[in-house]
Amino acid sequence: MATGDLTGRTVELLQALIRNACVNDGTPESGQEVRNADLLQSYLEGSGLAIQRYEPTPGRVSLVARIEGTDPSAPSLCLMGHTDVVPVSPDGWSRDPFGGELVDGEVWGRGAVDMLNLTAAQAVAFRHLADQGFRPRGDLVYFAVADEESGSAHGARWMADNAADAIRADYVLTESGGIHSGSEEAPAISVHVAEKGVAWRRLTVRGTPGHGSMPFRTDNALVKAAAVVQRLADYRPPARFNELWLAQVDAMDLPEEARVQLLDEDRIDGFLAEMPNPGAAGHLHACSHTTFSPNAVAGPGKTNVIPNRVDIDVDIRTIPGDDEAAVAAHLREALGNLADHVEVEPLMDDASSSSRIDTPLWESLERAVARAYPSGRLSPQFTVGFTDARIFREMGSVAYGAGLFSPSVNGGEFARRFHGNDERVDVESLRLSSGLYLDVCRDLLG
């Protein structure tokens, strides 16, 4: 089959995945990934492969397909893509966020970069290999998983706890990677080999209820909560560099003075504050700091009642070395004299994780990328968001975030499309990513 045919299939499948609007707002009944699971099952069934479905919660369906290997001792590979997307504010979009429109060589819609693009490209590559009668040495698994966007309880975490053998693999490829940096002549192409930890916390602030018409000298929980939110927003923990930071900075091909500042824990914050590109500055800051983002507030919510309780959900992302005690110390330092007036409830606790790069999968990725960009090199990167790769690493897998995007894709702009407005991906990047997966599967397992 011609490359153009595979690209067309990837575009069409991505459009259909976007239109299914599997929006995960964090509640058990949201997501309804069954729609995308049905779509992907219908697409893959034509290859004659056996497909398993898992539904731990009504509507939260994950899908596993497998091409059996010929050698039980050979390494196995899992292509993993999630099928849920985050909520969207349509008013901020130039187009229908669930229209899946193809405009000027780009597919628009929620999930176009996170990560339905790669989920579609993996499915197309997997189906193409099956149609060709590909017989891998080790098992090749396709895993379309639910609930990645809200902690994996109804997806990969549940699978690891209840059906681990269905998805167990020596090597895993998932989101995202594939962005070019450095010079055009010798680009550095990112592969995500490590990620920050996640330590979501719910902070509860209490007060005394009363009538809203008499606010003087009252104990208003919302007023105290506002002060808590402001202190979290103002908190600036110091930079701490991980072992991948030097390689990440070197891959950017920066002027020497900029490089020196980014590698100095005492100077980096001043440098980032002056960067003209806020998207790039935010990404680099997140790579080098533990971060705190108060993102949701809930309370009684009646206009004429002084609230006696407000809950603040805080997205905390930790760097290597941070544990629960370190998170608690950060919160106490940030809140100061308010700390004793706040109750802290852990919502999620997963440590930072990483995979080694001296592996056959890394070598296969190098050869695959070289086919498209002979002068390119892989750049191991630290991703600031959590992915389901962390769960596979707990199971003993080597897991990388790896796609392949067009050199025209700007890394800073691309990063702002994750969970942002006007999310979209170019068709050339879809072609490159599906080609990457084909090449890696053949090289590693063929």
Number of C-alpha atoms within 10 A of each C-alpha: 7 6 12 10 11 19 23 15 19 26 26 15 23 25 24 19 30 27 20 19 24 26 21 23 17 16 8 16 12 16 28 23 31 23 20 28 24 15 15 21 21 11 14 22 13 11 16 10 16 12 13 13 15 20 17 15 13 13 19 26 25 26 25 21 25 20 21 17 20 13 12 11 10 15 19 24 28 26 28 26 28 30 37 34 27 21 19 17 9 13 10 11 14 11 16 15 26 21 17 26 19 17 11 8 11 19 25 26 29 33 34 29 23 24 21 27 31 31 30 29 31 29 27 26 25 25 23 17 19 18 14 10 11 19 17 23 20 22 24 26 23 27 26 29 27 32 32 23 22 20 20 19 18 24 27 29 19 16 22 18 10 11 13 15 10 15 22 20 23 19 23 26 25 24 28 23 23 27 25 26 22 16 13 11 10 16 22 24 26 26 26 25 24 27 27 28 27 23 22 23 23 21 24 20 25 20 19 12 15 16 12 15 10 11 12 8 6 15 17 23 21 23 15 18 24 15 13 23 19 13 17 20 14 12 15 15 13 13 19 16 17 14 9 15 19 13 13 19 18 16 23 16 16 14 8 10 8 14 16 13 16 24 16 14 13 13 13 20 20 11 14 20 13 10 12 9 12 15 17 19 18 16 17 20 19 21 27 25 22 24 22 25 14 19 10 11 17 12 15 13 12 9 10 11 16 24 24 17 20 24 21 21 22 22 19 20 27 29 25 20 11 17 17 14 9 12 19 13 11 19 20 15 16 21 20 11 9 16 15 9 16 18 13 17 12 13 14 16 17 18 21 22 20 22 19 12 15 8 11 13 24 21 16 19 23 18 19 22 25 14 14 13 16 14 13 21 19 21 24 25 24 28 23 25 13 22 24 23 27 26 18 23 19 12 14 14 20 24 32 29 25 24 30 27 25 18 17 11 16 14 16 17 13 17 17 17 19 18 16 16 19 20 24 24 25 22 22 16 24 28 23 20 27 26 24 26 25 18 20 22 24 16 17 21 22 13
